[in-house]
Amino acid sequence: MKPFITSLLLLSIVYNANAQLSKADKKDSSSNFKFSLSYLSNSVYNGRQDSVVVPYITPMIGYFDKSGFFADASVSYLATTPGRIDLTTIETGYNFTAGDNFSAGIYGSKYFYSAKSTAIQSQISGIIGSAATYDLSFISLNAGVDLAFSQKTDIIVNYGISHPFYIGDDDHLWTIEPSALANTGTQNFYAAAKAKRRGAVTNVKVSSSSGFKVLDYELSLPISYDAQSWGLSFTPTYAIPLNPLLVTKPNGSIFYQETLSNVFYAELSVYFKF
């Protein structure tokens, strides 16, 4: 599996799965408001997850201008016991296209996590980033860079390849887009989350978090349907995390090395435009 994924990634430049512009996005020629409701089976970030599954139900409302500017806000409800509002997010950005083959965007997100949140990315207060996609017809090359702000700033570079298959027309469009990607970067956010979990254990520290490394490989199969005023999507993802953190004693000896495991998760979403 690993050699196959690596060979695919060598064909690409850089990928950001969260900021790709779909064909449905490109065809919008008027400004609109959008409301969506999504269910995420587990909150996974760069292949990292909490020991307890963190599922979210998230309503979102946003404004998307025909110029490419957008702004939205969402509230994520923890869909397990004890249920609570675990995360509130506000986001803004700008998307644009150049010709038929190139699309890109810049964005910024601010996160407000509950103090009780166990989500791995709960130590991240915000992200700014950019992403780009170039369509070569037979394959799409995608590029993205994020700055994630926690106790220390992380640099995350995402890279990979995908190929969309379209069924239907602009009024009733199905899109299936097999994708392979890698997330690389530092993981200070993860070290901060681990330190929070450690609690009273003060004679050890999390190390090896600042180096730039491959964090995970991901395979996904986004499936979406877009009509004139509504749409839905389903995105199953299989993540293969790499480079576990080390927890060391003051003398530098290894206290333990964390165990990472592959994880499958999925998101189901429906939206309405008005």
DAMO-V985691 format. One record per run of one state. SS is the DSSP state (H for helix, E for strand, - for the rest). FROM is the first residue (numbers start at 1). TO is the last residue. If there is no record, write none. Layout:
# DAMO-V985691
[[SS/FROM/TO] [SS/FROM/TO]]
This chain:
# DAMO-V985691
[[-/1/1] [H/2/9] [-/10/16] [H/17/19] [-/20/22] [H/23/26] [-/27/31] [E/32/40] [-/41/44] [E/45/45] [-/46/47] [E/48/48] [-/49/55] [E/56/64] [-/65/68] [E/69/78] [-/79/84] [E/85/98] [-/99/101] [E/102/113] [-/114/119] [H/120/123] [-/124/125] [E/126/135] [-/136/139] [E/140/149] [-/150/152] [E/153/169] [-/170/171] [E/172/185] [-/186/187] [H/188/198] [-/199/203] [E/204/207] [-/208/212] [E/213/227] [-/228/229] [E/230/241] [-/242/245] [E/246/249] [-/250/253] [E/254/257] [-/258/262] [E/263/273] [-/274/274]]
